[in-house]
Amino acid sequence: MKEWLKAKLRGAPKLEVQRLQQEQKHFRPMKPYLTVKSSDIEGLGLFAVEDIPVGEVIGITHVWDERFKDGYIRTATGAFINHSETPNLKLVSDGDMRYGKTLRHIKKDEELSTKYTLYSLSL
């Protein structure tokens, strides 16, 4: 159990609980050099906040779970990757997960994309 939650449950002062919350490392669903914003391709897309080098693993994009349609759950990182016939990202299978890896240098403000069909991810 997290220290801040233990403190709250034992009736610690509000300021102590807040201090403990600030000390913990916060979960980030995406790497800090990625953001989601309006896409010229479709709806929302995944964009670089800073330059990203070739071969960079941007994080887990999909996790296998047979209970879901098509067998995969998209993560926050994978949910906003749009299709392109000239992708700058490839999806790599690793056991029950897929992760994104850059195919080339990606410039700040550039959208990350991969080649896929609606029901099949290109590997």
Disulfide bonds with the S-S distance in Angstrom:
none
